[in-house]
Amino acid sequence: MKNSKFLFIVSFFAFLLFSCAKKEEAYFDPRGVEYAGAESCIQCHKTIHENSFHTSHANATAPASMKNVWGDFDSGKDVFAFDDHSKLVMETRNDSLYQVLYKDGKEIRAYKLEIVFGAKHAQTSVYWKNNNTFELPISYYKSVHKWGTSPGFSTQTPLFDRKIVNDCYACHSSNIGAKAKTTQESYLFGEDFEDFISKETIVYGIDCERCHGPAKKHVDYHIKFPNMKEARDIVSYKSLNNQQKLDACAICHSGGDGIKIKSRFEFKPGDRLLDFYRQNVYSKNDVHGNQAGLLAQSQCFTKSETMNCTTCHNAHQNASTDNISYSKICMSCHQTANHTETTKSKIVGKLKNDCITCHMPKQASNAIRFQLSNNPEYSKYYLNTHKIAIYPEVK
């Protein structure tokens, strides 16, 4: 009898320990119980997941760890001088990265890099303060492989008070919780001012569920019925009409100077962009950020009923740097290009291999300009325009 009681007690506690361990292992997505988390996609979509994991979408935001942060630290190329007295030095301290402000050789304050934005052309960092994030004044630019001023920052005075609000994360992450206070002014201009944002609720980068919608039901169903090949309870892009496909990309790729109606975090594939965000008639359609607005001005787009972002881009891979691959897409419609004899003489050997250089040339962004240390001149940030057109000035 005693042995039976002993075995029962041991079994009971073993059950409790096992249950607790299982609960600790369970994943709880900060977006809600209807979300499964991107890791749940690996079992059935391993190749797609592995490809997507390395894209600039997936790494649009990331923790500021050693492996995620670009640029030189402690190597002699890590100093940005504001004047003869003030400088910002990139330093490594106890396995963390800092931008450290010195005045006349004396350390004033060290700002820890907490989150990095960007994984393709440039990268800027933020630090946490009073439950909000603030952009650091120096960013890293791949085009010159150097540190320069973050867009809009001064080379004269190191500033640390630019708040990175919830709406910035709405295009660079898959979730972050915020408590907003709304004033009459913010209501009129479609802006919310956060009291705080929550560290615990961030989902870094653009993940599977940001583009395909909540997947908990989908995952549960296909685990239960693994032989079912038809996808259930998930949004497939093939099922969307052309406008819905465009809207799913344009929710983030239509610039930031329009009129916000609802948080972009609330957008689900299949929703209407106009219910969340409306283009300002005074929008400048900069090459950085407003790819959808520029594409909409292209005759290739206006004369087509099926052209959308995925016509040229695979959302599960980084944009190709091979112009030949894009030219093949162009030539699928433009088998006979109407080039003048003068133009033909200039593009010998390029006619079928490089449509992009002439018809989607690189242009300087007006939204992103930066300065290097001890250099009063602005450096330009070039990106291919998404307005497909004839540019006579391109040689």
N, C-alpha and C positions, 0 to 999 in steps of 0.2 A: 504494500500500500504506500509506504514511504517512498519507495522507488518510483511509483507511478506519479505521486505528487511532484517529486523532484524533476522527473522527465517533463511533466506538464509545465512546470515553472520555467525550465530551460527552454522548452519549445516556444512558450509564450513570449519570452524576452527575445529569443532569436527572431520570431515573427516581427516584433516591434522594431528591432534593429534593421531587419531587411526592409520593412515598410518605410522607415525613415530614410534609409539609403536610397530607396527608389524615389522618394519624394524629393530628395536633394538633387537627384539626377534629372528630374523632370524639368523640361524647358518651359518657362513662362515668358511669352513675348510681351514686351511693354505696350504693344499696340492693342492687345486684347486677346481674349481666348479664341477668337476665330482665326488667329495667325499661328502658323506652325514654326516659323523661323527658317531661314535659307538653308541651314544645315540639313533639314529634313528632306531636301530635294536631291541630295547626293545619291541616295540609294537607287533611284530610278533614272536620274539625269546626270550621271557622273561626268561625262565628257562636257556637256554644256556647262555644268557647274564649275569645272576646272578651268574652262576657257574664260568664263565670266569673272572668275575670281581675280584674274589678273588685269581686268579692264579698268579704264579710267572712270567708268561709271561706278564699279564696285568699290573703287578707292577714292571716290570724290571727297570723302572724309575718312579719317583713320586716327587711331590713337597715335600720339607723337612719340612713338618708340624709336629706338636706334635704327631699326630696319625700314621704317616708314618715312623718315625725315631725310630730305636731300640736303646738299650743301656741305661745306667744309666747317669742321669744328676743331679748334686747337691745332690748326695747321699753318698758320701764318696768313691765310686768306680769309680770316674769320672776323675782320674788324671793319666796322662802318663808322667813319668819322663824320660827325655833324658840324663840328668847328674845331678850333684849336684846343678847346677845353673838354668837349663832350664826345664820347664815342660809345658805340654799342658793340660788344664782343660776344660772339657765339662760343659757348663753353659747354663742356661735358662735366657734370658733377654727380657722383654717385649713381651712375647708369641713367641719368636723366639729362635732358638738353635744356639749355637756358640762353636767353638773350640778356646780357648783363650790362647795365648802364654805369659808365664811369665818368666822373667829372674831375679833371685835374689829377687823374691817376687814382682817385678814391672811388671805391664801389659805392654806388648810391642805392641800387636795388637790382635783384636778379629776378627775371620773369621766366617761369618754367613753361616750356612748350607743352601744351596739353592735348591739342587736337590740330591736325594738319588738314588743310583744304587744298585739293588739286593733286593730280597724278599724271599730268601729261606735259603741259608747257611750262607751268609755274606752280609754286607752292607757297602758301602763306599759312601762318600759325596763329593760334589763339591761346590765351591763358584764362583761367577761372578766377573770378573775384566776385564775392557777394552773390553767389548763385546766378552769375551771368558770365558770358565769355566776351573777351575783348581782343581785338586784333593787334598783333605785334607790328611795330613800324617797319620791320625789315623782312623781305620775302626773298625767295630764291628763284632765279630765272634760268631755265635750261638753255634758252637761246644764246646767252652769253656766259653760262656756267659761272655766274657770280651772284652775290647778294646785292639787292637794290631796294629802293623804297617800296613799301607796299602801295598799291594804287591809291593816289590821292593824299599820300603822306608827304610831309615836308622833309627836305634835306637839312633844314636849319635847326629844327627843334624836334627832339624825340618825344612823340606823343603815345600814350598808352590807354586812351579813354574812348576809342571807337568800339562801341558795343556791337557785337555780332548777334543779331536778334533771330527769333524763331523762323522768320520768313527766309533768312539766308540758308538755314539748315533744310528748308523745305525742298530745295533743289540740289542739295549736296549730301543729304542723308535720307534714310527711309523713315525716321521718326525721331522726334524729340518733344517731350512734354513741356508746356509753358503755361504760366498763369499770366493772362494779359489784362491790362486795364485799358478801357476804351474811353476816349474823350470825344467830345463833339467834333473836334478837328480831325481826329483819327478816323472817325466814322465817315466824314465827308471825303477824306482822301484814301479810304480803304486801307488804313494802317493800324496795327495794334502795337502797343508799347508794353513790353513784358515787365512784370514785377520780378519774375525769375524764370529760369529754365532749369530743368532737372537733369543731372548727370546720369541718373539711373535709367532714364527712359530713352537714351540715344541708341539708335540702330545705325551703325556707320555705313556710309556708302549707299548706293542704289542697289537694293537686293531684289531677289526674284519676286517677292510679294509686292514690292512697290510697283512693278510693271504688270504683274499678272493677278493681283488682288489677293485677299486672304485665302490661305491654302489648307487650313486645318481639316476641313471636311474632305478636301481632295486627298490629302495624305492618309487620313483615317480610312477612307473608302478603298484606296488602292493597296493599302497594307492588308486589308481584310480580303480583297479580291485581286490578288497579284496578277492573275491571268487576264484581267480586263484591260484591253488595249485602248479603248476609247476613253479619253480623258474626261473625268467627271468633276464637277464642282470647282472649276478653275476657268479663268478667262484665257482662251487661246486667241492669239492675234489673227489667226485665219478666220475666226468667227466674226471679227469686227468689220464694219464697213470702212471705206477709205477715209472718211472724215474722222471717224473714231480712232483710226490708227494715227492720223495726223495729230489729233488732240492729245493722245497718250504721250507723244513726244513733246508737243508744244507746251504742255503744262509746265515744263522747265526750260524749254528751248525757244521761248518767245520773249525773252528779255525781262528786265526787272523794273521798267519805268511805266508799266501799265497800271490799270486800276484793279486792285485786289478785292474780290467779293467774298471769297471764303478761303480758308487755309488750303494750300496745295496738298498738304498731307491728307486731306479728306478725299482727294480725287481718286477714283477707281477707274481702271480701264473700261471703256464703254460710256463713261460720263462725258458731258459736254464741257469743253473748255470755257465757253462763254458763261457758264454758271459759276466759274471760279475766278476767272481772270479775263480782263478785257484790255485790248491794246489801246494805248493812248494815241490819239490822232497826231500828237507831236513826237511820238517815238522816233528815235534816230536810227533804229535798225542797225546797231553796231554789229560788226563781224563777231564780236564776242557776246554770246548769250542769245541773240535773236536770229538764230538760223532759220526758224520757221517763217518769220516775217520777210526775210530776204528771199527764201525759196518761193514764197507766194507771189513775188514780183517777177518771177521768171516765166518766159513764154513756154518753156518746157513743161512747167507746172500748170499754167493756166489752160494750155491746150490739151492736157491729159486728164482723164477721169480716174486714173488708177495710180498716178505717181504719188508716192509718200516717202517718208524717211528711209524705210526699209528697202526701197527700190535700189538704193546705193549702199546702205549700211546694214551690217548684221549686228543686231543689238547685243548679241552674246560675245562679240569680239571687238577689239579696238578698231577704230577706223583705219583702213589700209593706208599705207604710205606709198603704195605702188600705183602710180597714175595710170598704168596700162590697164589695171583691173577696172578702174572707173571708165576709161575710154571704151572698153568693150561694152559697157552698159550704154554709153552715149551712142555708140555705133549701131546698137540694136534698133534704134529709131532713125538715126541719121546715116543710113548706108551711103547716101550721096550727099556730102556736105557742100554747100554753095560757097566755096572759097574763091576769091578773085585770083587772077594769075599772079598778082604781086604778093598776095598772102601765101599762095602755094609755094612760091620761090623761097619764102622765109621759113617755111615749116617742113622742108624736105625731110622725110624720115620720121616726122612726128604726127602725120595726119591721122593715123589710127592708134597711135601710142600715147598721146599726151594732149587730150582735149582740155584738161583742168588748168594748165598753166595759162592758157589764153582766155578761157571762158569762165573760170572761177579763180581768178588770180589772188595771190596773197595781198591783203590790204592791212593797213595799220589800224588798230583799235583806238578809238577815242576814249573808250571807257577805261582802258588799262594802259597807262604810261608810267614809266618809272625812271628813277635816276640812280646812278652809281655813286659810290663814295668819291668825294672830291671832284665831282663832275656836274656842272650846272645844267648841262644839256639833258633833255629828255630822251630816253631810249624808247624805241617803238616796239610794240608787241604785234607781230604779224600773224594773221590767220587767213586761210582760204575763205573767200566770200561764198555764201550760198545763193547769191543772186546770179543765176546762169545767164550770161548775156555776151554781147560783143563789146570788147573793150579796145577801142582803137589805139589807146596809149600803150598797150602791152606790146612789147617787141619780142 
